[in-house]
Amino acid sequence: MSVFTVILLFLAASQIYWLWRGYRLAGRLIGNPVLRAVVCIAIFTLYFLAIRANLPFSWHGPSPVEMTWKDALIGGPALTWMAASMVAFLVVIVFAIPQSAVGAARWIAAKQREHGDPDAPSSPERRVFLERTANAVAAGPFVAGAYGLFYGRLNLDTHPQTIRIPKLPRAFEGFRIAQLSDIHIGPFMPGSEIRRYVAIANAFKADMAVLTGDFVTFDPGTQQAAVESLAALRAPYGVYGCLGNHDAWSGVEASITALFRQVGVRILRGERVELRAGSDSINLIGVDFQSHRQFGPSRPVPNLLGNIAAFIDRDRVNILLSHNPDTFPRAAELGIDLSMAGHTHGGQAALEFISPEIAPSRLVTPYVAGLFQKNGSQLYVNRGIGTIGVPIRVGAPPEITVYQLTRG
C-alpha cells in the first residue's frame, strides 16, 4: 500500500468522523426532524462538492495567477479544512486511548460495586476532564489552520543574516545579497503579491539578488506571469537564479530560463559567473534541482554536484545556488563556502512555538530552515514566500533573506 493510499484512507476516515460529529450537533440544534434532514443533506452536498473539487488528484487545467472568488471562498477554506481535520482527527485518536482506559476502569468498578465491593474506584470527573481536554485540543488545528490561511502565509519575515567567510576579499566586505525563493505563483501567491515582495527586496538596496527556484507549481502556463512578476528585481551586481523541482516537473526549465534572460535575470544551470570588485572576485555557481534519491518525477543523481566540481576554485570564495538543501554535505566536501537553498518552505507548518524540531520537512531533510555549518562550509535555507498543497503557514512565515558577507 502506497503512502498516498494511506493518506487518502486517513482523510476519508477523518471526514466520516467529522460528518458524524456535525450530524450529532445538528440533532441538538434543530428539533424538527424533517428540517434537520433537509439542512444536513444540503450542507453535506455542498461539503462533498467543495472537498472533491480541491483534492490533489482532481487538479486539471490552467492555474489562475491572481486570486479568484472561487479560490477565496471555496478553495482556500476547503484545503485548510482538509489539513486541519486530519490533524484534529489524529488528536481525537490519541485522546481516545486514555478515555477508553478510563471507560474500562469505570466498567470494572461498576461490576465490582454490583458484587458488593463499596471501595471500587469511580472516576466520572476524570472522564469528563479527558473529554473536555480532547475537544479543546482538537479545536487547535482548526484555529491554527485559519490563522495560517488568513495571516500566517502573509506575515513576511525580512531576515538579516551575517555570513562570516575568513577568506572573503576586502573589496567584498559588507557585500549584501537579497534572496527570494519558492515563489509558486498561483491564486494564493498572485502576481500582485509577488511584485510587492520584489519591491520590499529592492528597498534593501542589496548588491546582488538571487532567486532559488520553484517559480511555478504544476501549470507551465504560469511561467510568463511568474517572470513578469519578478522582472522588476534589481541589484548593481545583477540578479541570478537557479531552478527547482517544480520547474523541472512542469517542464519549463529551458523556456523559463529564456524568459528570465529577456528581463535581465540569469538562471545558472550548471554554470558559474565571476563577480568582480576591482581586482578581487568571487565565484557564483548555480545548479538545477539535484537529489541523491528519487523525488517525484525527478531522477536521482548519484554524483551530487558532479557537473560543477570543475568550477570550484578553492583559492576564491565560492557561493552555490542550489534549490535542494540536501546538496550541502557534498558542497562542503567540494569546498563551497556558502550554499543558498529553499525547497522546504521551512516546513510550512513547523510549530516552532512548541519546538523548532517539529516540522514536516524533517521527515525528508535535516536542513529545514536557517543557517547550518559543516567543515567550514555554510548553508542557509530560505523559507520561501509561496505555499504548496495547503495555502497556510504556521510557525514558518514567508521570508526574504538579506545576507551580509564579512571577513569576520
VENGI-V24035 format. One record per residue. N is the residue number from 0. SS is DSSP state (alpha for helix, beta for strand, coil for the rest). PHI is phi in whole degrees, 0 to 359 (NA if undefined). PSI is psi in degrees with one decimal (NA if undefined). Layout:
n=N ss=SS phi=PHI psi=PSI
n=N ss=SS phi=PHI psi=PSI
//
This chain:
n=0 ss=coil phi=NA psi=128.3
n=1 ss=coil phi=284 psi=162.4
n=2 ss=alpha phi=299 psi=-39.6
n=3 ss=alpha phi=299 psi=-41.6
n=4 ss=alpha phi=296 psi=-42.0
n=5 ss=alpha phi=299 psi=-45.1
n=6 ss=alpha phi=297 psi=-41.5
n=7 ss=alpha phi=295 psi=-41.4
n=8 ss=alpha phi=294 psi=-40.1
n=9 ss=alpha phi=294 psi=-38.3
n=10 ss=alpha phi=299 psi=-45.5
n=11 ss=alpha phi=299 psi=-44.7
n=12 ss=alpha phi=298 psi=-40.6
n=13 ss=alpha phi=294 psi=-38.1
n=14 ss=alpha phi=290 psi=-37.4
n=15 ss=alpha phi=298 psi=-42.2
n=16 ss=alpha phi=298 psi=-47.7
n=17 ss=alpha phi=289 psi=-28.5
n=18 ss=alpha phi=294 psi=-39.8
n=19 ss=alpha phi=297 psi=-41.7
n=20 ss=alpha phi=296 psi=-39.4
n=21 ss=alpha phi=296 psi=-39.0
n=22 ss=alpha phi=295 psi=-40.5
n=23 ss=alpha phi=296 psi=-39.9
n=24 ss=alpha phi=296 psi=-42.1
n=25 ss=alpha phi=299 psi=-35.7
n=26 ss=alpha phi=297 psi=-31.9
n=27 ss=alpha phi=279 psi=-29.2
n=28 ss=alpha phi=268 psi=-29.4
n=29 ss=coil phi=242 psi=109.7
n=30 ss=coil phi=285 psi=-36.4
n=31 ss=coil phi=289 psi=117.9
n=32 ss=alpha phi=296 psi=-34.5
n=33 ss=alpha phi=292 psi=-47.9
n=34 ss=alpha phi=298 psi=-39.6
n=35 ss=alpha phi=298 psi=-42.1
n=36 ss=alpha phi=296 psi=-42.7
n=37 ss=alpha phi=296 psi=-46.2
n=38 ss=alpha phi=297 psi=-44.2
n=39 ss=alpha phi=296 psi=-43.3
n=40 ss=alpha phi=297 psi=-43.4
n=41 ss=alpha phi=296 psi=-47.2
n=42 ss=alpha phi=295 psi=-43.7
n=43 ss=alpha phi=294 psi=-35.2
n=44 ss=alpha phi=295 psi=-49.1
n=45 ss=alpha phi=299 psi=-38.0
n=46 ss=alpha phi=298 psi=-49.2
n=47 ss=alpha phi=295 psi=-38.0
n=48 ss=alpha phi=296 psi=-41.6
n=49 ss=alpha phi=294 psi=-43.8
n=50 ss=alpha phi=295 psi=-45.7
n=51 ss=alpha phi=298 psi=-39.0
n=52 ss=alpha phi=290 psi=-17.5
n=53 ss=alpha phi=243 psi=8.4
n=54 ss=coil phi=294 psi=144.1
n=55 ss=alpha phi=306 psi=-40.4
n=56 ss=alpha phi=280 psi=-2.4
n=57 ss=alpha phi=268 psi=-1.8
n=58 ss=coil phi=293 psi=134.8
n=59 ss=coil phi=197 psi=157.6
n=60 ss=coil phi=81 psi=-180.0
n=61 ss=coil phi=290 psi=150.0
n=62 ss=coil phi=261 psi=131.8
n=63 ss=coil phi=293 psi=148.9
n=64 ss=coil phi=252 psi=10.1
n=65 ss=coil phi=223 psi=154.6
n=66 ss=coil phi=295 psi=132.8
n=67 ss=coil phi=250 psi=163.4
n=68 ss=alpha phi=297 psi=-34.7
n=69 ss=alpha phi=297 psi=-44.0
n=70 ss=alpha phi=295 psi=-41.4
n=71 ss=alpha phi=291 psi=-40.9
n=72 ss=alpha phi=265 psi=-24.4
n=73 ss=alpha phi=238 psi=-55.2
n=74 ss=alpha phi=301 psi=-54.4
n=75 ss=alpha phi=299 psi=-52.4
n=76 ss=alpha phi=298 psi=-37.5
n=77 ss=alpha phi=294 psi=-45.7
n=78 ss=alpha phi=295 psi=-39.8
n=79 ss=alpha phi=294 psi=-41.6
n=80 ss=alpha phi=300 psi=-44.8
n=81 ss=alpha phi=300 psi=-44.9
n=82 ss=alpha phi=293 psi=-47.1
n=83 ss=alpha phi=293 psi=-38.8
n=84 ss=alpha phi=292 psi=-32.6
n=85 ss=alpha phi=291 psi=-42.9
n=86 ss=alpha phi=294 psi=-42.9
n=87 ss=alpha phi=296 psi=-36.9
n=88 ss=alpha phi=296 psi=-38.3
n=89 ss=alpha phi=297 psi=-40.2
n=90 ss=alpha phi=298 psi=-42.2
n=91 ss=alpha phi=300 psi=-43.1
n=92 ss=alpha phi=297 psi=-43.3
n=93 ss=alpha phi=299 psi=-44.4
n=94 ss=alpha phi=286 psi=-20.0
n=95 ss=alpha phi=293 psi=-25.4
n=96 ss=alpha phi=295 psi=-55.5
n=97 ss=alpha phi=294 psi=-31.8
n=98 ss=alpha phi=297 psi=-40.5
n=99 ss=alpha phi=295 psi=-37.6
n=100 ss=alpha phi=296 psi=-42.1
n=101 ss=alpha phi=295 psi=-41.0
n=102 ss=alpha phi=298 psi=-41.3
n=103 ss=alpha phi=296 psi=-39.9
n=104 ss=alpha phi=296 psi=-39.8
n=105 ss=alpha phi=295 psi=-39.5
n=106 ss=alpha phi=295 psi=-42.8
n=107 ss=alpha phi=296 psi=-41.6
n=108 ss=alpha phi=297 psi=-40.3
n=109 ss=alpha phi=297 psi=-41.3
n=110 ss=alpha phi=296 psi=-38.2
n=111 ss=alpha phi=294 psi=-40.8
n=112 ss=alpha phi=293 psi=-34.3
n=113 ss=alpha phi=298 psi=-29.4
n=114 ss=coil phi=264 psi=18.6
n=115 ss=coil phi=86 psi=21.5
n=116 ss=coil phi=258 psi=96.9
n=117 ss=coil phi=289 psi=-16.9
n=118 ss=coil phi=271 psi=5.2
n=119 ss=coil phi=297 psi=137.2
n=120 ss=coil phi=290 psi=147.9
n=121 ss=coil phi=221 psi=131.3
n=122 ss=coil phi=221 psi=61.3
n=123 ss=alpha phi=295 psi=-30.9
n=124 ss=alpha phi=297 psi=-39.9
n=125 ss=alpha phi=295 psi=-39.7
n=126 ss=alpha phi=295 psi=-43.5
n=127 ss=alpha phi=298 psi=-41.7
n=128 ss=alpha phi=299 psi=-44.4
n=129 ss=alpha phi=295 psi=-39.0
n=130 ss=alpha phi=295 psi=-44.5
n=131 ss=alpha phi=293 psi=-39.7
n=132 ss=alpha phi=295 psi=-42.7
n=133 ss=alpha phi=298 psi=-42.0
n=134 ss=alpha phi=295 psi=-40.7
n=135 ss=alpha phi=294 psi=-44.7
n=136 ss=alpha phi=291 psi=-37.9
n=137 ss=alpha phi=295 psi=-24.9
n=138 ss=alpha phi=286 psi=-20.0
n=139 ss=alpha phi=304 psi=-49.0
n=140 ss=alpha phi=300 psi=-33.6
n=141 ss=alpha phi=290 psi=-39.4
n=142 ss=alpha phi=295 psi=-45.0
n=143 ss=alpha phi=297 psi=-39.5
n=144 ss=alpha phi=297 psi=-43.8
n=145 ss=alpha phi=296 psi=-41.2
n=146 ss=alpha phi=299 psi=-46.3
n=147 ss=alpha phi=295 psi=-32.5
n=148 ss=alpha phi=284 psi=-46.2
n=149 ss=alpha phi=268 psi=-20.2
n=150 ss=coil phi=227 psi=-50.2
n=151 ss=alpha phi=303 psi=-39.4
n=152 ss=alpha phi=284 psi=-10.1
n=153 ss=alpha phi=249 psi=-4.0
n=154 ss=coil phi=276 psi=76.5
n=155 ss=coil phi=297 psi=135.9
n=156 ss=beta phi=250 psi=114.8
n=157 ss=beta phi=266 psi=105.9
n=158 ss=beta phi=255 psi=114.2
n=159 ss=beta phi=280 psi=136.4
n=160 ss=beta phi=222 psi=114.6
n=161 ss=beta phi=277 psi=130.7
n=162 ss=beta phi=243 psi=117.7
n=163 ss=beta phi=263 psi=119.9
n=164 ss=coil phi=231 psi=104.9
n=165 ss=coil phi=305 psi=-35.2
n=166 ss=coil phi=268 psi=13.1
n=167 ss=coil phi=300 psi=129.5
n=168 ss=coil phi=300 psi=146.3
n=169 ss=alpha phi=299 psi=-31.7
n=170 ss=alpha phi=295 psi=-20.1
n=171 ss=alpha phi=257 psi=8.3
n=172 ss=coil phi=300 psi=124.9
n=173 ss=coil phi=83 psi=5.5
n=174 ss=coil phi=301 psi=132.4
n=175 ss=beta phi=243 psi=138.2
n=176 ss=beta phi=231 psi=127.3
n=177 ss=beta phi=261 psi=132.4
n=178 ss=beta phi=239 psi=130.4
n=179 ss=beta phi=241 psi=144.1
n=180 ss=coil phi=213 psi=162.4
n=181 ss=coil phi=47 psi=64.6
n=182 ss=coil phi=291 psi=-51.0
n=183 ss=coil phi=51 psi=59.2
n=184 ss=coil phi=304 psi=139.2
n=185 ss=beta phi=173 psi=-169.4
n=186 ss=coil phi=298 psi=-28.1
n=187 ss=coil phi=258 psi=3.9
n=188 ss=beta phi=218 psi=69.9
n=189 ss=coil phi=288 psi=165.2
n=190 ss=alpha phi=304 psi=-38.1
n=191 ss=alpha phi=296 psi=-37.2
n=192 ss=alpha phi=289 psi=-39.4
n=193 ss=alpha phi=298 psi=-42.6
n=194 ss=alpha phi=297 psi=-32.4
n=195 ss=alpha phi=295 psi=-43.0
n=196 ss=alpha phi=294 psi=-36.7
n=197 ss=alpha phi=298 psi=-43.1
n=198 ss=alpha phi=297 psi=-38.7
n=199 ss=alpha phi=294 psi=-43.3
n=200 ss=alpha phi=297 psi=-43.1
n=201 ss=alpha phi=298 psi=-31.8
n=202 ss=alpha phi=294 psi=-21.1
n=203 ss=coil phi=284 psi=-13.0
n=204 ss=coil phi=51 psi=47.6
n=205 ss=coil phi=290 psi=158.0
n=206 ss=coil phi=288 psi=-31.6
n=207 ss=beta phi=215 psi=150.7
n=208 ss=beta phi=237 psi=143.5
n=209 ss=beta phi=228 psi=148.1
n=210 ss=beta phi=237 psi=122.1
n=211 ss=beta phi=249 psi=48.8
n=212 ss=coil phi=91 psi=173.7
n=213 ss=coil phi=58 psi=63.1
n=214 ss=coil phi=281 psi=-33.4
n=215 ss=coil phi=244 psi=177.9
n=216 ss=coil phi=248 psi=-71.8
n=217 ss=coil phi=230 psi=-27.7
n=218 ss=coil phi=273 psi=112.3
n=219 ss=alpha phi=295 psi=-19.6
n=220 ss=alpha phi=291 psi=-9.2
n=221 ss=alpha phi=268 psi=-2.0
n=222 ss=alpha phi=295 psi=-39.1
n=223 ss=alpha phi=299 psi=-45.7
n=224 ss=alpha phi=295 psi=-36.8
n=225 ss=alpha phi=297 psi=-46.7
n=226 ss=alpha phi=295 psi=-44.7
n=227 ss=alpha phi=299 psi=-36.3
n=228 ss=alpha phi=290 psi=-27.5
n=229 ss=alpha phi=262 psi=-4.6
n=230 ss=coil phi=297 psi=-25.6
n=231 ss=coil phi=278 psi=-2.3
n=232 ss=coil phi=295 psi=129.3
n=233 ss=coil phi=224 psi=148.5
n=234 ss=coil phi=198 psi=145.2
n=235 ss=coil phi=303 psi=-38.4
n=236 ss=coil phi=270 psi=2.4
n=237 ss=coil phi=105 psi=171.4
n=238 ss=beta phi=242 psi=126.1
n=239 ss=beta phi=233 psi=162.3
n=240 ss=beta phi=201 psi=172.6
n=241 ss=beta phi=226 psi=172.7
n=242 ss=coil phi=253 psi=154.7
n=243 ss=coil phi=250 psi=-180.0
n=244 ss=alpha phi=295 psi=-35.3
n=245 ss=alpha phi=289 psi=-30.5
n=246 ss=alpha phi=295 psi=-36.1
n=247 ss=alpha phi=288 psi=-45.5
n=248 ss=alpha phi=298 psi=-34.4
n=249 ss=coil phi=274 psi=-3.2
n=250 ss=coil phi=73 psi=31.1
n=251 ss=coil phi=248 psi=11.1
n=252 ss=alpha phi=306 psi=-51.0
n=253 ss=alpha phi=288 psi=-43.8
n=254 ss=alpha phi=291 psi=-40.6
n=255 ss=alpha phi=287 psi=-29.8
n=256 ss=alpha phi=298 psi=-42.7
n=257 ss=alpha phi=294 psi=-40.0
n=258 ss=alpha phi=296 psi=-40.9
n=259 ss=alpha phi=295 psi=-36.9
n=260 ss=alpha phi=299 psi=-34.7
n=261 ss=alpha phi=293 psi=-24.3
n=262 ss=coil phi=254 psi=12.8
n=263 ss=coil phi=88 psi=15.1
n=264 ss=beta phi=255 psi=127.0
n=265 ss=beta phi=259 psi=116.3
n=266 ss=beta phi=270 psi=124.1
n=267 ss=coil phi=265 psi=112.5
n=268 ss=coil phi=246 psi=83.0
n=269 ss=coil phi=69 psi=39.9
n=270 ss=beta phi=227 psi=167.0
n=271 ss=beta phi=227 psi=161.2
n=272 ss=beta phi=218 psi=143.5
n=273 ss=beta phi=264 psi=123.7
n=274 ss=beta phi=259 psi=120.5
n=275 ss=beta phi=247 psi=140.7
n=276 ss=beta phi=226 psi=99.7
n=277 ss=coil phi=67 psi=-127.1
n=278 ss=coil phi=270 psi=-3.9
n=279 ss=beta phi=264 psi=158.5
n=280 ss=beta phi=206 psi=157.1
n=281 ss=beta phi=232 psi=160.5
n=282 ss=beta phi=253 psi=114.6
n=283 ss=beta phi=254 psi=126.4
n=284 ss=beta phi=234 psi=144.6
n=285 ss=beta phi=225 psi=146.1
n=286 ss=coil phi=227 psi=155.9
n=287 ss=coil phi=289 psi=172.4
n=288 ss=coil phi=301 psi=128.7
n=289 ss=coil phi=226 psi=138.6
n=290 ss=coil phi=215 psi=144.1
n=291 ss=coil phi=280 psi=-6.8
n=292 ss=coil phi=233 psi=163.8
n=293 ss=coil phi=299 psi=126.4
n=294 ss=beta phi=228 psi=97.6
n=295 ss=coil phi=60 psi=-139.8
n=296 ss=coil phi=289 psi=-14.0
n=297 ss=beta phi=289 psi=134.2
n=298 ss=coil phi=281 psi=147.0
n=299 ss=coil phi=293 psi=147.6
n=300 ss=coil phi=249 psi=105.0
n=301 ss=coil phi=299 psi=-41.4
n=302 ss=coil phi=254 psi=84.2
n=303 ss=coil phi=302 psi=135.2
n=304 ss=coil phi=61 psi=17.6
n=305 ss=coil phi=298 psi=-27.3
n=306 ss=coil phi=281 psi=-6.1
n=307 ss=coil phi=236 psi=3.3
n=308 ss=alpha phi=303 psi=-36.0
n=309 ss=alpha phi=288 psi=-16.5
n=310 ss=alpha phi=277 psi=-14.5
n=311 ss=coil phi=280 psi=127.9
n=312 ss=coil phi=244 psi=106.6
n=313 ss=coil phi=291 psi=-11.4
n=314 ss=coil phi=273 psi=-7.9
n=315 ss=coil phi=237 psi=166.9
n=316 ss=coil phi=285 psi=129.8
n=317 ss=beta phi=245 psi=124.8
n=318 ss=beta phi=243 psi=131.6
n=319 ss=beta phi=245 psi=131.2
n=320 ss=beta phi=260 psi=110.4
n=321 ss=coil phi=221 psi=115.5
n=322 ss=coil phi=305 psi=-41.8
n=323 ss=coil phi=272 psi=117.5
n=324 ss=alpha phi=292 psi=-15.4
n=325 ss=alpha phi=291 psi=-6.6
n=326 ss=alpha phi=281 psi=-5.0
n=327 ss=alpha phi=300 psi=-47.7
n=328 ss=alpha phi=304 psi=-41.2
n=329 ss=alpha phi=291 psi=-37.9
n=330 ss=alpha phi=299 psi=-39.5
n=331 ss=alpha phi=296 psi=-39.8
n=332 ss=alpha phi=296 psi=-36.4
n=333 ss=alpha phi=280 psi=-12.9
n=334 ss=coil phi=98 psi=18.7
n=335 ss=coil phi=291 psi=129.1
n=336 ss=coil phi=280 psi=-38.1
n=337 ss=beta phi=216 psi=125.3
n=338 ss=beta phi=253 psi=136.5
n=339 ss=beta phi=244 psi=125.9
n=340 ss=beta phi=223 psi=177.2
n=341 ss=coil phi=215 psi=-121.9
n=342 ss=coil phi=80 psi=-42.7
n=343 ss=coil phi=274 psi=-19.1
n=344 ss=alpha phi=60 psi=19.2
n=345 ss=alpha phi=66 psi=18.4
n=346 ss=alpha phi=95 psi=-22.5
n=347 ss=coil phi=67 psi=-40.1
n=348 ss=beta phi=227 psi=86.0
n=349 ss=coil phi=261 psi=-17.4
n=350 ss=coil phi=54 psi=42.7
n=351 ss=coil phi=296 psi=-22.6
n=352 ss=coil phi=290 psi=-17.5
n=353 ss=coil phi=266 psi=-53.1
n=354 ss=coil phi=198 psi=137.6
n=355 ss=coil phi=298 psi=-16.4
n=356 ss=coil phi=280 psi=-14.8
n=357 ss=coil phi=271 psi=93.7
n=358 ss=coil phi=210 psi=131.0
n=359 ss=alpha phi=305 psi=-32.6
n=360 ss=alpha phi=296 psi=-20.7
n=361 ss=alpha phi=292 psi=-11.5
n=362 ss=alpha phi=289 psi=-22.3
n=363 ss=coil phi=239 psi=-16.6
n=364 ss=coil phi=206 psi=143.9
n=365 ss=coil phi=280 psi=-9.3
n=366 ss=coil phi=257 psi=80.4
n=367 ss=coil phi=272 psi=-46.9
n=368 ss=coil phi=197 psi=148.6
n=369 ss=beta phi=94 psi=-161.8
n=370 ss=beta phi=262 psi=135.7
n=371 ss=beta phi=229 psi=151.3
n=372 ss=beta phi=226 psi=145.3
n=373 ss=beta phi=201 psi=118.6
n=374 ss=coil phi=52 psi=42.4
n=375 ss=coil phi=83 psi=-4.6
n=376 ss=beta phi=259 psi=151.5
n=377 ss=beta phi=234 psi=147.9
n=378 ss=beta phi=229 psi=135.1
n=379 ss=beta phi=239 psi=128.8
n=380 ss=beta phi=253 psi=113.0
n=381 ss=coil phi=278 psi=139.7
n=382 ss=coil phi=282 psi=-7.5
n=383 ss=coil phi=76 psi=175.3
n=384 ss=coil phi=245 psi=-21.3
n=385 ss=coil phi=267 psi=-177.7
n=386 ss=coil phi=228 psi=163.7
n=387 ss=coil phi=225 psi=140.3
n=388 ss=coil phi=79 psi=-85.0
n=389 ss=coil phi=253 psi=127.4
n=390 ss=coil phi=280 psi=59.9
n=391 ss=coil phi=225 psi=157.1
n=392 ss=coil phi=222 psi=127.0
n=393 ss=beta phi=228 psi=117.7
n=394 ss=coil phi=71 psi=8.8
n=395 ss=coil phi=216 psi=70.2
n=396 ss=coil phi=296 psi=154.8
n=397 ss=coil phi=299 psi=152.6
n=398 ss=beta phi=220 psi=137.7
n=399 ss=beta phi=246 psi=121.5
n=400 ss=beta phi=262 psi=135.4
n=401 ss=beta phi=239 psi=106.0
n=402 ss=beta phi=274 psi=147.3
n=403 ss=beta phi=232 psi=118.0
n=404 ss=beta phi=275 psi=138.8
n=405 ss=beta phi=213 psi=152.7
n=406 ss=coil phi=292 psi=-31.9
n=407 ss=coil phi=67 psi=NA
//
